[in-house]
Amino acid sequence: MSTVPVIEISGTPYEMGRAHGKALSDLVVEFVETVTSVHRMNNAYLVVEKDSLEDFCKKNLGFLEKFSPELVQEMRGIADGAGVTFEEILYLNSFLELEDLRAPGLGGKILPDSLWGCTTFNVTRDAGEGGRAYIGQTYDMEKYYQKFLCLLRITPESGPAQLVVSFAGILGLNGLNAAGVGAVINKVTATDARPGVIYPFIMRKALASERIGDALGAAIYSPRAGGLNYQFAGSGVAFCAETSATWYELLEIDGAMAHTNHFVGATMRRFETPNWLSHGGTMVRKQVADGFLKKHRGSLSPEKLKELTRDHTNHPRSICAHGFEGEEPRTAFHTVFAVVMDPDAGWLELCSGNPCENDYQRHVLG
């Protein structure tokens, strides 16, 4: 079984970042040195160099400093702890925004035919077994990213403690906090991408919230750099917020719902990037997941939700995603981790890699 590194960080934002960078320095350095090849291989007709990509990411910095100077300081700490530059850590944290450069009309000239992505689920107390609420997802990226998976156990100077799933050097991908807030995401590629606030900043600000409404507000009222779907749960309520850079729509949740990598809301469909979706895999995953959640309404338990994360309908472009046979790890889309969370109880169960092959491990706050 692959064991995910668990990093304890506490203190000031800079101190937390420095502890993160120091503990994972070898991985951060490797990530910085190799990630450009991933962006280049997935955008073969756009000549990209590390310096030019870093310059692109720096366009977001003024927005980040205004949105959360504390998280900027945390990134500076990561850089110092790992012995890399601040610009390189900003570059790592902009990884999903750099996905937008692959899209036609936003910079890319070629679209990988094998591209697909994450499946999220949000289960309210009405649908969960025993009146429990759960939230979780499969997180699909190029298989390359799995090596850098980590779990951050965060104890800030103020605000709730957090369990945050991340990659080495990145502020956070999803997670939960001691106030009972949980959050997961799907990438959606919107036509209005621009300089703005990047996703790890929004996620960490949401997970620093004492109230579910403040977490939602961090996502829908921020000057976002691009499109993302956010699912939030806590305090007996749940939200699915489709966002582009400039707009958002809250989708209705009837007991439980799943989301994948296309816009569903009538308002948001106009932001779908033309020719971004090269196949119907995202539609298949949503229908399969929604059908599973509906079928098992009232009996949705952690074990049931783990069963959902192992589904292979439309393999390999399935909920449990696998690259095509013989495909290079830097281009093969793959479930790099899966997570099931009970935000009210303060625990998450994390699986590194494909859930059909690997086990989940439970991590508890406190």
Secondary structure as UniProt FT lines:
FT   STRAND          6..11
FT   HELIX           13..23
FT   HELIX           25..41
FT   TURN            44..45
FT   HELIX           50..58
FT   TURN            59..60
FT   HELIX           61..67
FT   HELIX           69..82
FT   HELIX           86..93
FT   HELIX           95..99
FT   HELIX           100..102
FT   TURN            105..107
FT   TURN            113..114
FT   STRAND          119..123
FT   TURN            125..127
FT   HELIX           129..131
FT   STRAND          134..142
FT   HELIX           143..148
FT   STRAND          149..156
FT   STRAND          162..167
FT   TURN            168..169
FT   STRAND          174..177
FT   TURN            178..179
FT   STRAND          182..187
FT   TURN            191..192
FT   HELIX           199..207
FT   HELIX           212..220
FT   STRAND          228..234
FT   TURN            235..236
FT   STRAND          237..243
FT   STRAND          248..251
FT   STRAND          256..259
FT   TURN            266..267
FT   HELIX           268..271
FT   TURN            274..275
FT   HELIX           281..295
FT   TURN            296..298
FT   HELIX           302..309
FT   TURN            313..316
FT   TURN            325..326
FT   TURN            329..331
FT   STRAND          333..342
FT   TURN            343..346
FT   STRAND          347..352
FT   TURN            355..357
FT   STRAND          361..364
//
